[in-house]
Amino acid sequence: MKICGIIVEYNPLHNGHLWQIQQVKQQLHPDVLIVVMSGNFVQRGDFALLDKWQRTQMALDAGVDLVVELPVYGAVQPADIFAEEALRLLQQLQVDTLVFGSEYPKLDYYQLAQQIQQVTNTSDQFVDFRNTYATQFNQIIEQKLGMKITKPNQLLGLAYAQACLKLSYQVQLYPLKRNGQAKHNESSLHGKYSSASAIRQALLAGEDCQISLPIAARKIIASSKLYSWNDFFAFLKYRLLTASIAELGEIYQMNEGLEYKFQHEIVSAVDLADFLQKSKSKRYTYARLRRLCLYTLLNITTEQMQTMRKQRYLHVLGFNWRGQQHLHTIKKNLSMPLITKVTQKLGNGNGLMARSVAGDRILNLVGAPEQNFGRQPLIRK
């Protein structure tokens, strides 16, 4: 059997994603196509535009066979941890080919990862507090290897290769050329193939971007509430104004005095963009600060994050008959719990999913339906 996997956010699923799914099926003819999809929070510290169930439905409508959630402990992380946690799930699901979009599909990502591993393991140069870690990393790679690694999907592909080496996961990397599609973070619409960033911006502004979306996705969006930081900024402000410095200091990734900076700047901030601009320095990227805002809002401490990453699980969000059969075939060989129903024991108190469930409850404050209890995997016949 050939089992293909893709690591996704589908925020939202657009024509570029549909093209990728179609290319996987045409080029690789997989017996099963699996996606590991971020839940209600995405890698750069944002809320997903639609909840995880709506986006699962989009994935199944587009031809995916099995959708598994990447929980908050893996979804809202820098690229290296994001890649590692997603690949741990794909490894459990016996995926043999990882597909991802790339600006440079002919690059040997494994070879590059091995070279970088040798360079960074012997480097003591990550000490410039005037620049972000990413900036220093790229400077060292350019200096030592004579190449620049700046494109977002190139960086993510490299993160996948590095994670595979760390996990001893011998998966085939299959980069697909981002052929004729808009740049990753392009902010303006470009017809049929627009970036997710541009589509989100248009949708939140009430602009027409239907040409960039599959028909099934359009229908789901048309009848759905869209979520963004604008819905939750007041909760973040309240949290920062009422928590003690000691409490904020316990939050995951809250270091180097950022708790003082956050509590000072939040007083006059009018929205998240304003707050991030006030808090920004050369040492921290906007994505790093946005993730920290989300950890703060969800009250995820360093200790809790470490515990979550030691108690991994496979939460199934949806499948068709191929995906269901694959789960039935492999379930006896899984070393992680396979969850298709979130029980009170799993989701409350010290349960395996308690922190993830607690985080998802933030959506209920703005009228979202229950995200875990009473929910069953979506089934596409």
C-alpha positions as CSV (number, residue, x, y, z in Angstrom):
1,M,0.0,0.0,0.0
2,K,1.0,3.6,-0.6
3,I,0.0,6.0,2.2
4,C,0.5,9.7,1.5
5,G,0.3,12.4,4.1
6,I,0.1,16.2,4.1
7,I,0.5,18.6,7.0
8,V,-2.1,21.3,6.7
9,E,-4.0,24.2,8.2
10,Y,-6.7,24.7,5.5
11,N,-7.3,28.2,6.8
12,P,-9.4,28.0,4.7
13,L,-9.1,25.3,2.1
14,H,-8.7,27.0,-1.3
15,N,-8.1,26.2,-4.9
16,G,-4.3,25.8,-4.4
17,H,-5.0,23.1,-1.8
18,L,-7.5,21.4,-4.1
19,W,-4.9,21.4,-6.8
20,Q,-2.3,19.8,-4.5
21,I,-4.7,17.0,-3.5
22,Q,-5.5,16.4,-7.2
23,Q,-1.8,16.3,-8.0
24,V,-1.1,13.8,-5.2
25,K,-3.7,11.5,-6.6
26,Q,-2.6,11.9,-10.2
27,Q,1.1,11.5,-9.6
28,L,1.3,9.1,-6.7
29,H,-2.0,7.1,-6.8
30,P,-2.1,6.7,-3.0
31,D,-4.3,4.0,-1.5
32,V,-5.0,6.4,1.4
33,L,-4.4,10.2,1.6
34,I,-4.1,11.4,5.2
35,V,-3.9,15.0,6.5
36,V,-2.7,16.1,9.9
37,M,-4.6,19.4,10.3
38,S,-4.2,22.1,13.0
39,G,-7.2,22.3,15.3
40,N,-8.8,25.7,16.1
41,F,-5.4,27.5,16.5
42,V,-2.8,27.8,13.8
43,Q,1.0,28.0,13.7
44,R,1.5,31.7,13.7
45,G,-0.6,32.2,16.8
46,D,-3.9,33.0,15.1
47,F,-7.4,31.6,15.4
48,A,-8.4,29.5,12.5
49,L,-11.0,31.3,10.4
50,L,-13.4,28.4,10.7
51,D,-13.5,25.7,13.4
52,K,-11.8,22.4,13.0
53,W,-15.0,20.5,12.1
54,Q,-15.9,22.9,9.3
55,R,-12.4,22.6,7.9
56,T,-12.5,18.8,8.2
57,Q,-15.6,18.8,6.1
58,M,-13.8,20.9,3.5
59,A,-10.9,18.4,3.4
60,L,-13.2,15.4,3.0
61,D,-15.2,17.2,0.2
62,A,-11.8,17.8,-1.5
63,G,-10.9,14.1,-1.6
64,V,-8.9,13.5,1.6
65,D,-9.5,10.1,3.1
66,L,-8.6,10.7,6.8
67,V,-8.2,13.9,8.9
68,V,-6.4,13.8,12.2
69,E,-6.1,16.9,14.5
70,L,-2.7,18.5,15.3
71,P,-3.5,19.7,18.9
72,V,-2.5,23.1,20.2
73,Y,0.7,21.7,21.7
74,G,2.0,21.0,18.2
75,A,0.0,23.5,16.1
76,V,1.0,26.7,17.8
77,Q,4.8,26.3,17.7
78,P,7.8,27.5,15.7
79,A,8.5,25.5,12.6
80,D,10.8,22.9,14.1
81,I,8.3,21.8,16.9
82,F,5.3,22.1,14.5
83,A,7.0,19.8,12.1
84,E,8.1,17.3,14.7
85,E,4.7,17.0,16.4
86,A,2.9,16.6,13.0
87,L,5.4,14.0,11.8
88,R,5.0,12.0,15.0
89,L,1.3,11.6,14.1
90,L,2.0,10.7,10.5
91,Q,4.6,8.1,11.7
92,Q,2.0,6.5,13.8
93,L,-0.4,6.4,10.9
94,Q,2.2,4.6,8.8
95,V,2.5,7.3,6.2
96,D,5.3,6.5,3.7
97,T,5.3,9.7,1.6
98,L,5.1,13.2,2.9
99,V,3.9,15.7,0.3
100,F,4.4,19.5,0.7
101,G,4.5,22.5,-1.5
102,S,7.8,24.0,-2.3
103,E,9.4,26.9,-4.3
104,Y,12.4,24.6,-4.9
105,P,11.1,21.0,-5.4
106,K,14.5,19.7,-6.7
107,L,16.3,20.6,-3.5
108,D,17.5,17.5,-1.6
109,Y,16.0,18.4,1.7
110,Y,17.5,15.4,3.6
111,Q,21.0,16.2,2.4
112,L,20.6,19.9,3.3
113,A,19.2,18.9,6.8
114,Q,22.2,16.7,7.4
115,Q,24.6,19.5,6.4
116,I,22.8,22.0,8.6
117,Q,22.8,19.6,11.5
118,Q,26.5,19.4,11.3
119,V,26.9,23.2,11.2
120,T,24.5,24.1,14.0
121,N,25.6,21.3,16.3
122,T,29.1,22.9,16.3
123,S,28.0,26.5,16.2
124,D,28.2,28.8,19.3
125,Q,27.0,31.9,17.3
126,F,23.4,32.1,18.4
127,V,24.1,34.8,21.0
128,D,23.2,38.0,19.2
129,F,20.2,39.4,21.2
130,R,19.7,42.1,18.7
131,N,18.3,39.6,16.1
132,T,15.8,36.8,16.1
133,Y,17.0,33.2,16.2
134,A,15.7,32.7,12.6
135,T,17.8,35.6,11.4
136,Q,20.9,34.3,13.1
137,F,20.2,30.8,11.8
138,N,20.0,32.0,8.2
139,Q,23.1,34.1,8.5
140,I,25.1,31.1,9.7
141,I,23.8,28.8,7.0
142,E,24.6,31.4,4.3
143,Q,28.1,31.8,5.8
144,K,28.8,28.1,6.2
145,L,27.0,26.6,3.2
146,G,26.8,29.5,0.8
147,M,23.0,29.4,0.4
148,K,20.0,31.4,1.5
149,I,16.9,29.6,2.9
150,T,14.3,32.3,3.0
151,K,11.1,31.0,1.2
152,P,8.5,29.9,3.7
153,N,7.7,26.5,2.2
154,Q,11.5,25.9,1.6
155,L,12.0,26.5,5.4
156,L,9.1,24.2,6.3
157,G,10.3,21.5,4.0
158,L,13.7,21.7,5.7
159,A,12.0,21.5,9.1
160,Y,10.2,18.3,8.0
161,A,13.5,16.8,6.9
162,Q,15.2,17.8,10.2
163,A,12.3,16.3,12.2
164,C,12.5,13.1,10.2
165,L,16.2,12.7,11.0
166,K,15.5,13.4,14.7
167,L,12.7,10.8,14.8
168,S,14.5,8.2,12.6
169,Y,11.4,8.3,10.4
170,Q,12.3,7.1,6.9
171,V,9.5,8.8,5.0
172,Q,9.8,9.8,1.4
173,L,9.7,13.6,1.0
174,Y,7.8,14.6,-2.1
175,P,7.9,18.4,-2.7
176,L,5.4,19.7,-5.2
177,K,6.2,22.8,-7.2
178,R,4.0,25.7,-6.3
179,N,3.3,26.2,-10.0
180,G,1.6,29.4,-11.0
181,Q,0.2,30.0,-7.5
182,A,0.4,33.2,-5.5
183,K,3.2,33.8,-3.0
184,H,2.6,32.3,0.5
185,N,1.9,35.5,2.2
186,E,0.6,37.6,-0.7
187,S,-1.9,40.1,0.7
188,S,-3.9,40.7,-2.5
189,L,-6.1,38.3,-4.4
190,H,-4.9,36.8,-7.7
191,G,-7.9,35.1,-9.3
192,K,-8.3,31.4,-9.1
193,Y,-5.1,30.8,-7.2
194,S,-4.8,33.3,-4.3
195,S,-2.9,32.9,-1.1
196,A,-4.7,31.9,2.1
197,S,-3.5,35.2,3.6
198,A,-5.2,37.2,0.9
199,I,-8.4,35.0,1.1
200,R,-8.6,35.4,4.8
201,Q,-8.2,39.2,4.6
202,A,-10.8,39.4,1.9
203,L,-13.3,37.3,3.7
204,L,-12.9,39.2,7.0
205,A,-13.4,42.4,5.0
206,G,-16.6,41.1,3.4
207,E,-15.0,41.1,-0.1
208,D,-15.8,38.6,-2.8
209,C,-13.2,35.9,-3.2
210,Q,-15.3,33.0,-4.4
211,I,-13.2,32.5,-7.5
212,S,-10.4,31.4,-5.3
213,L,-12.4,28.8,-3.4
214,P,-13.8,25.3,-4.3
215,I,-17.6,25.3,-4.5
216,A,-18.0,23.1,-1.4
217,A,-15.8,25.4,0.6
218,R,-17.8,28.4,-0.6
219,K,-21.0,26.9,0.8
220,I,-19.5,26.2,4.2
221,I,-18.1,29.7,4.5
222,A,-21.3,31.4,3.4
223,S,-23.2,29.8,6.3
224,S,-20.5,30.1,9.0
225,K,-19.2,32.6,11.5
226,L,-15.6,33.6,10.8
227,Y,-13.2,33.9,13.8
228,S,-10.2,36.2,14.2
229,W,-8.2,37.9,17.0
230,N,-10.7,40.8,16.8
231,D,-13.2,38.5,18.6
232,F,-10.9,37.7,21.5
233,F,-8.6,40.7,22.0
234,A,-10.7,42.0,24.9
235,F,-10.2,38.7,26.7
236,L,-6.4,38.9,26.2
237,K,-6.4,42.5,27.6
238,Y,-8.4,41.5,30.7
239,R,-6.0,38.6,31.3
240,L,-2.9,40.7,31.1
241,L,-4.4,43.5,33.2
242,T,-5.5,41.2,36.0
243,A,-2.8,38.5,36.2
244,S,0.2,39.0,38.4
245,I,3.7,39.2,37.0
246,A,4.5,35.9,38.7
247,E,1.5,34.3,36.9
248,L,2.5,35.7,33.6
249,G,6.1,34.5,34.1
250,E,4.8,30.9,34.2
251,I,3.3,31.2,30.6
252,Y,5.1,29.1,28.0
253,Q,7.7,31.1,26.1
254,M,7.2,34.1,28.4
255,N,10.9,34.9,29.1
256,E,13.5,37.7,29.1
257,G,11.1,40.1,30.9
258,L,8.4,40.0,28.3
259,E,5.7,39.7,31.1
260,Y,6.6,43.3,32.1
261,K,6.6,44.5,28.5
262,F,3.2,42.9,27.8
263,Q,1.6,44.2,31.0
264,H,2.8,47.7,30.3
265,E,1.9,47.9,26.6
266,I,-1.5,46.3,26.9
267,V,-2.9,49.3,28.8
268,S,-3.0,51.6,25.8
269,A,-3.3,48.9,23.0
270,V,-6.6,49.2,21.0
271,D,-6.3,45.9,19.2
272,L,-3.8,43.0,18.6
273,A,-2.0,44.7,15.7
274,D,-1.4,47.8,17.9
275,F,-0.3,45.7,20.8
276,L,2.2,43.6,18.7
277,Q,3.6,46.8,17.2
278,K,4.1,48.3,20.7
279,S,5.7,45.1,21.9
280,K,7.9,44.4,18.9
281,S,11.7,44.4,19.0
282,K,14.4,43.0,16.7
283,R,14.7,40.0,19.0
284,Y,11.2,38.8,18.4
285,T,9.2,38.1,15.2
286,Y,5.5,39.1,15.0
287,A,4.7,35.3,14.8
288,R,6.6,34.6,18.0
289,L,4.8,37.4,19.9
290,R,1.4,36.3,18.4
291,R,2.0,32.8,19.6
292,L,2.9,34.2,23.0
293,C,-0.4,36.1,23.1
294,L,-2.3,32.9,22.4
295,Y,-0.5,31.0,25.1
296,T,-1.3,33.8,27.5
297,L,-5.0,33.9,26.5
298,L,-5.3,30.1,26.8
299,N,-3.3,30.2,30.1
300,I,-0.8,27.5,28.9
301,T,2.2,27.3,31.2
302,T,5.6,25.9,30.5
303,E,4.9,22.9,32.7
304,Q,1.6,22.2,31.0
305,M,3.1,22.5,27.5
306,Q,5.9,20.0,28.5
307,T,3.2,17.6,29.9
308,M,1.1,17.8,26.8
309,R,4.0,17.0,24.6
310,K,4.7,13.9,26.6
311,Q,1.1,12.7,26.4
312,R,0.4,12.7,22.7
313,Y,-2.7,11.2,21.1
314,L,-4.4,10.7,17.7
315,H,-7.7,12.6,17.6
316,V,-9.7,11.6,14.5
317,L,-11.8,14.4,13.0
318,G,-13.2,12.7,9.9
319,F,-12.8,10.0,7.3
320,N,-14.3,8.2,4.3
321,W,-14.4,4.4,3.9
322,R,-10.7,4.3,2.8
323,G,-9.6,6.2,5.9
324,Q,-11.8,4.2,8.2
325,Q,-10.4,0.9,6.8
326,H,-6.9,2.2,7.2
327,L,-7.5,3.0,10.9
328,H,-9.0,-0.4,11.4
329,T,-5.9,-2.0,9.8
330,I,-3.3,-0.2,11.9
331,K,-5.0,0.4,15.3
332,K,-3.5,-2.6,17.0
333,N,0.0,-1.3,16.2
334,L,-0.5,2.2,17.5
335,S,1.6,3.4,20.5
336,M,-0.6,6.5,21.0
337,P,-4.2,6.5,22.1
338,L,-6.6,6.6,19.2
339,I,-9.5,8.9,20.1
340,T,-12.8,9.1,18.2
341,K,-14.9,10.3,21.1
342,V,-13.8,12.8,23.7
343,T,-15.2,11.5,27.0
344,Q,-15.4,13.4,30.3
345,K,-12.4,11.4,31.6
346,L,-10.3,12.5,28.6
347,G,-11.4,16.1,28.5
348,N,-11.7,17.2,32.1
349,G,-9.5,17.5,35.1
350,N,-6.2,15.8,34.5
351,G,-7.4,14.0,31.4
352,L,-5.3,13.4,28.4
353,M,-7.0,16.1,26.3
354,A,-7.9,18.5,29.2
355,R,-5.7,21.4,28.1
356,S,-6.7,21.1,24.5
357,V,-10.4,21.0,25.5
358,A,-10.0,24.0,27.8
359,G,-8.3,26.0,25.0
360,D,-11.1,25.1,22.5
361,R,-13.7,26.5,25.0
362,I,-12.5,30.0,24.3
363,L,-14.6,29.7,21.0
364,N,-17.7,29.1,23.0
365,L,-17.4,32.7,24.4
366,V,-18.2,34.1,21.0
367,G,-21.0,31.7,20.1
368,A,-19.2,28.7,18.6
369,P,-20.7,25.3,19.0
370,E,-19.1,22.7,21.4
371,Q,-15.8,21.5,19.9
372,N,-15.2,18.2,21.6
373,F,-17.8,16.7,23.9
374,G,-20.5,14.9,21.9
375,R,-18.7,15.3,18.6
376,Q,-18.1,12.2,16.4
377,P,-15.7,12.0,13.4
378,L,-17.3,13.3,10.3
379,I,-18.0,10.5,7.8
380,R,-18.1,11.1,4.0
381,K,-19.8,8.2,2.3
